[in-house]
Amino acid sequence: MTAPHTPSTDWKEVIAPDEATRFADYAKQFADIQARKSQKYGNGRALHRKQLTAAHGRLQVLDGLPAFAAQGLFAKPGEYDVWVRLSNGAMDKAKDRQPDIRGFALRVLGVQGDSALGHGPAVSQDFALINHAQFAFKKSDEFVEFVVAASHGGGALIKHLGKRYGWLAVPGRILETIKTFGKPFGGFAATAMHSAAPIASGPYAVRVRLVPAASNGAPSQGSQDDWNADFSGRLKGQDLHWDLQLQPYVSEAITPIEDATVDWPTPYTTVARLTLPKQDTALDATFAKQVEAAVFDPWQALAAHRPLGDVMRARKVVYFASQQGRGVTEGS
């Protein structure tokens, strides 16, 4: 009998026949949001518009990994240069105190292998991580409709919730939204970050987690007005460290590919260590601008780490439209 948490290659994606049409429509809607917000704030992303910090470091891939993890980037030990972009998740450049999703994006440079997009060699292996272990929406259509409505203000959002879920369900949906966006956050140096949705790991499927080292310091108290000051203040005084971990798919019942609301229960394995050496992020404005202009996209990846599931497939189309709207291309 197979153990309940034994990594399996018996996963599959379920692609609806109308996906291409729907995703193209999502891209148009996000492009419209991005254009409207860029008129207000200047050229920028549709979501995660407010960059908080840009930093550089190294990722050390470990040796002796189990088969499900020893794939692609993690197939053999090595060290890679890394760019980091920390951000608030909103479409507006709001104050840090405002409840929000927080983003920790990694761009691993110098990788070798085919691109997940099928455009020849991969230019980097990107990981787009957030401070939630799972998404609040099962499918991309729910998320897109929520964001589009929210972009038009609170009244439009309430109207959308009533139309989609029924007016009796609106108070509960509002409470869920407040709980999601208001999740306590202890700062980027002390809070675990997650891919929330799966990616391939060769023939396996995995989710990704970034776990801060205890040496980074305790979660912040009273830093919600300036998350950059908290993070950059720590980094100015010491090296910061994280474990990069993978958790495997084992079965559709336990670790579904297409339902992004499920927090997989399988154990994590540390596959690499991220180090940001002591640096003064305020001194390198040129690098900060370079990071802000760059692509951080889970589809800018090795073919061995192709993103999986409905949410990730929608991201492929929507992120590309966002990049076009910012005037950047893959590899930027």
ABEGO torsion letter per residue (X at the ends): XBBAABBBABBBBBBBAAAAAAAAAAAAAAAAAAAAAAAAAEBBBABGABBABBBBBBBBBBBGBBAAABBEAAABBEBBBBBBBBBBABABBBBAABBBBBBBBBBBBGBBEBBAAGAEBBABBBBBBBABABBABABAAAAAAAAAAAAAEAAAAAAAAAAAAEAAAAAAAAAAAAAAAABBBAEAAABBBBAGBBBBBEABBBBBBBBBBAAAEBBBBGAAABAAAAAAAAAAABBBBBBBBBBBBABAAABBAABAABBBABBBBBABBBBBBBBBAAABAAAAAAAAABBBBAABBBAAABBBEAAAAAAAAAAAAAAAAAGBBBGX
